[in-house]
Amino acid sequence: MSRPLKPSAQRVQDALLTQGRAHRVVEFADSTRTAAEAAAAVGCSVGQIAKSLVFRGRSSGRPILIIASGANRVDEKLASSQIGEHLDRAEAEFVRSTTGFAIGGVPPLGHAQPIPTYIDRDLLQFAEIWAAAGHPHAVFRLVPDDLLAMTGGEVIAVARQGQDAA
């Protein structure tokens, strides 16, 4: 018998179901807050973790979601040049108020408001990836095409060659 999901993880499961997706949110006893923790929990490479990072557009003030490979550190100048606006890192309260989720559990869908979304092209190389599911102990498995379809995100380069999340 499985336990009920935490309320924030259940919201992600509900958002998946609303989109007609059969993905299943999984909760772990150990944290999946960081890409390394998530990869260890599910048994995949760090690169297969789709980490959702919220930035604030410097001139517009709007939230901008970048879903990056866990192996990459987002190069804000590179991403800004493709998005057309300078990016600033968003503070925790801005992330929570615009997505409805806390940092460390921000999923790629089910946000409190529509958010322009950009997807790291490096995620497309994997047969399967894992994304946060609303709680620092919850994730779900998907394929890159599902990520593109469920978010409507635009694929961009987020890291320069040879730059990683070290």
C-alpha positions as CSV (number, residue, x, y, z in Angstrom):
1,M,0.0,0.0,0.0
2,S,1.5,3.3,-1.0
3,R,1.2,6.4,1.1
4,P,-0.6,9.5,-0.1
5,L,1.6,12.1,-1.7
6,K,2.5,15.4,0.1
7,P,0.0,18.1,-0.9
8,S,2.5,19.9,-3.2
9,A,3.5,16.7,-4.9
10,Q,-0.2,15.8,-5.3
11,R,-0.8,19.1,-7.1
12,V,1.9,18.1,-9.6
13,Q,0.3,14.7,-10.0
14,D,-3.0,16.4,-10.6
15,A,-1.5,18.8,-13.2
16,L,0.0,15.8,-15.0
17,L,-3.4,14.0,-15.0
18,T,-5.1,17.2,-16.2
19,Q,-2.8,17.2,-19.2
20,G,-3.8,13.6,-19.8
21,R,-0.3,12.3,-18.9
22,A,0.3,9.0,-17.2
23,H,3.5,10.0,-15.4
24,R,3.7,9.0,-11.8
25,V,5.1,11.2,-9.1
26,V,7.4,9.3,-6.8
27,E,8.4,10.4,-3.3
28,F,11.7,9.4,-1.6
29,A,12.7,9.3,2.1
30,D,15.9,11.1,1.1
31,S,16.0,14.6,-0.4
32,T,15.9,15.2,-4.2
33,R,16.3,18.9,-3.7
34,T,19.6,19.1,-5.7
35,A,20.4,17.5,-9.0
36,A,23.0,15.3,-7.3
37,E,20.6,14.2,-4.6
38,A,17.9,13.5,-7.2
39,A,20.2,11.5,-9.4
40,A,21.4,9.4,-6.5
41,A,17.8,8.7,-5.4
42,V,16.6,7.6,-8.9
43,G,19.8,6.0,-10.0
44,C,20.6,8.1,-13.1
45,S,23.3,10.5,-14.2
46,V,23.2,14.1,-12.9
47,G,22.7,15.2,-16.5
48,Q,19.3,13.4,-16.7
49,I,17.9,15.6,-13.9
50,A,15.7,18.4,-15.3
51,K,16.2,21.2,-12.8
52,S,13.6,24.0,-12.9
53,L,15.2,27.4,-12.2
54,V,13.2,30.6,-11.9
55,F,14.7,33.9,-12.9
56,R,13.3,37.4,-12.9
57,G,13.4,39.4,-16.1
58,R,15.4,42.5,-15.2
59,S,13.3,45.0,-17.2
60,S,9.9,43.2,-17.2
61,G,10.0,41.8,-13.6
62,R,8.3,38.7,-15.0
63,P,9.2,35.2,-14.0
64,I,11.2,33.1,-16.5
65,L,11.6,29.4,-16.1
66,I,14.7,27.7,-17.4
67,I,14.7,23.9,-17.2
68,A,18.4,22.9,-17.2
69,S,20.2,19.7,-17.2
70,G,21.5,19.0,-13.8
71,A,25.0,18.8,-15.2
72,N,24.9,22.4,-16.4
73,R,25.2,25.7,-14.7
74,V,23.0,28.3,-16.4
75,D,25.1,30.9,-18.1
76,E,22.8,33.9,-17.5
77,K,24.5,36.0,-20.2
78,L,24.1,33.3,-22.8
79,A,20.5,32.6,-21.8
80,S,19.7,36.3,-21.7
81,S,21.0,36.7,-25.2
82,Q,18.6,34.1,-26.5
83,I,15.6,35.1,-24.4
84,G,15.9,38.8,-25.2
85,E,16.0,40.1,-21.6
86,H,18.7,40.2,-18.9
87,L,18.0,37.7,-16.2
88,D,18.4,38.1,-12.4
89,R,18.3,35.2,-10.0
90,A,14.9,35.2,-8.3
91,E,14.6,35.3,-4.5
92,A,12.7,32.5,-2.7
93,E,9.5,34.4,-2.1
94,F,9.3,35.4,-5.8
95,V,9.7,31.8,-6.8
96,R,7.0,30.6,-4.4
97,S,4.5,33.4,-5.3
98,T,4.9,32.9,-9.0
99,T,5.1,29.1,-9.2
100,G,3.3,28.0,-6.0
101,F,6.3,25.9,-5.1
102,A,9.4,26.3,-3.0
103,I,12.9,26.2,-4.4
104,G,14.2,22.6,-4.4
105,G,10.8,21.3,-5.6
106,V,9.8,23.5,-8.5
107,P,8.2,21.3,-11.2
108,P,8.1,22.1,-14.9
109,L,4.3,22.4,-14.9
110,G,1.4,23.2,-12.6
111,H,2.5,26.7,-11.7
112,A,0.4,29.4,-10.0
113,Q,0.5,31.4,-13.2
114,P,1.7,30.8,-16.8
115,I,5.5,31.3,-17.0
116,P,7.6,31.6,-20.2
117,T,9.7,28.5,-20.3
118,Y,13.0,27.6,-21.9
119,I,14.5,24.2,-22.0
120,D,18.2,23.3,-22.0
121,R,19.0,21.6,-25.3
122,D,21.4,19.3,-23.5
123,L,18.3,17.5,-22.0
124,L,17.3,16.3,-25.5
125,Q,20.1,13.8,-25.7
126,F,18.7,11.5,-23.0
127,A,16.2,8.7,-23.5
128,E,14.7,9.5,-20.1
129,I,14.9,12.4,-17.7
130,W,13.6,13.2,-14.2
131,A,12.0,16.4,-13.0
132,A,11.1,17.8,-9.6
133,A,7.5,17.2,-8.6
134,G,6.5,20.0,-6.2
135,H,8.3,18.8,-3.1
136,P,12.1,18.4,-2.2
137,H,11.5,14.6,-1.9
138,A,9.4,14.1,-5.1
139,V,10.3,13.6,-8.7
140,F,8.7,12.1,-11.9
141,R,10.2,10.3,-14.9
142,L,9.6,11.5,-18.4
143,V,11.1,11.8,-21.9
144,P,12.4,15.0,-23.4
145,D,9.5,15.2,-25.9
146,D,7.1,15.0,-23.0
147,L,8.9,17.9,-21.3
148,L,8.6,20.0,-24.5
149,A,4.9,19.2,-25.0
150,M,3.8,19.7,-21.3
151,T,5.6,23.0,-21.0
152,G,5.4,24.5,-24.5
153,G,9.0,25.5,-23.7
154,E,11.5,26.8,-26.3
155,V,14.8,24.9,-26.6
156,I,17.9,27.0,-26.0
157,A,21.6,26.6,-25.0
158,V,22.0,27.4,-21.3
159,A,25.7,26.5,-20.9
160,R,28.7,27.1,-23.0
161,Q,30.7,24.0,-24.1
162,G,32.9,22.8,-21.3
163,Q,30.9,24.6,-18.6
164,D,29.2,22.5,-16.0
165,A,27.5,22.8,-12.7
166,A,30.6,22.3,-10.6
